[in-house]
Amino acid sequence: MTEANPLVIVGAGHAGFQLALALRQNHYDGSIKLVNNEPYAPYQRPPLSKAYLKGDGNLAPLVFRPKAFFSEQRIELIPAKAEAIDRGKKRFVCPPELSFSMGIWCWRLVLAIGSFGHPMKRGASITSVRSRRRRA
């Protein structure tokens, strides 16, 4: 594999990070691009809603690996949101304000986008319940 055949993983949560790591650990030598709709290195989301939000922790222990790790492993972190997949042109499309808004070409595409909790229905009387998905 070469840079001409990038493997793109959309989603930098636990599954996306583990896939990129496993590929390198199993001697995959091709280009890996890990797309995250946040500007941070991939981090653990479950502890975010526990110790960190209680004020008992900081963000450092939540990060899977420091940003330098991704450079060393030749895993390119791309801070973008995939808005659409163009299967015919083998690319995913980003918002127009990004420098690669024409899309990012991929030889193989993996969707590791996770899931979202359902918001409470309107009129629910519980005011102390909050949903947290991101650190920002």
N, C-alpha and C positions, 0 to 999 in steps of 0.2 A: 504494500500500500504506500501511497505517497500523498503529498498535499493535494494532488489532483483528485483524490478519492476520500473526501472527508466523511467521517461518521459524525453526525450531529445528534446530540441528545438534548431534547427540549424538556427542561425541568431539572433544577439543580437541588432538589430535595434529597432525601435519603436514597431513594431508588436510582436517581440519575447519577449522584456521586458514586454510589457503590458500583454501578455499571462501568463508569469511567475508570475507577480504581481497579476493578477486576480485569478489564481489558489490558491495562498496563501490566498488572501482575502476571497475566497469562501471555505476555510477550507480544501483544498486538502493537505493531509499530506504525500504524497509519495515523493520520490526523484525527484528533478528537476535539470537537467543539462542544462545550457545555453551555447551554443557553439558560440564563436565569433572568427573570423579570425584575430582579433587584440588583443594585450595584455592589453587593457584598459577596464575599466568598461563601460557598454553601455552608449552611449551619443546620443544627438539629432544631426542629420545630417543636416537638412535644415539651422539652424542658423550658422553652420560651414562655409558655403559658403557666409555668409553675414557679420555680425558684427566681428567675429573672424578673418577672412581673411583680413578685412579692417584695422585690428589693433585696433578696438574699444572695444574689449572684451578679456576675458581669457577663458580658458577651463572649469573652475569650474561651471559656470552656465549651461553648455551644458550637463553635466553628469546627467542622470536620477536620480540616487541615488549613494551615496558613496559606495565604496567597502564593508565597514562594514555592510551595509544594506543587501547585498546578503548573507553574513555569518549568520547574525541574522535570515534571512528568510529561511535559509537552501536551497539556490539556488546556486548550484556550477557553477562557471564561468570557462569554459574550453577554453583556448586560442588555438584554432586549426582550421584548414580548413578541411571541409569534402570533400573528393575527390570522394567518391563513396558510394552508399548504397547497402548493401548486405541484401536483403529482406529475403532470406532463413535462414540466421543466425541472423537476427534481430539486425544488427549493421551498423554503418557507418564507413567508412575507412578513416584514416588520412594519411598524408605523412609519409614515412618511417623514417624520422629523429626525429619524435616525440616519446615520451616515451610510448604512447598508439597507436603506429602505427598499431597494430593488429586490432584496431577498438574499438569502444565504443558500448557496448551492450545496447539495449534499449527495453523496454516493449512497449512504444509508441513513435513515432517519428513525430515531427512537423517541416515542412520546412517553415521558415519565413525569406527567404533569400532576400527579397526586389527586387529591380530592378536596372538597370544600364542605364545611358544615352548613347545614340549612339554617337560615335565620329564623328567629321566632316569629310567629304570626303576629300581625298587627293586633293591637288591643291586648296583648299579653300583659298581665299585671306584675310580672317580675321585673323590677327595675335594677337589680344588682347583678344581672347576668350580662357578661360581655363576651364577645367573640374576638379571638386574636389569631391571626394567621401569619403576620409578618412582624419583623422587629422594628420597622420604621413607623 
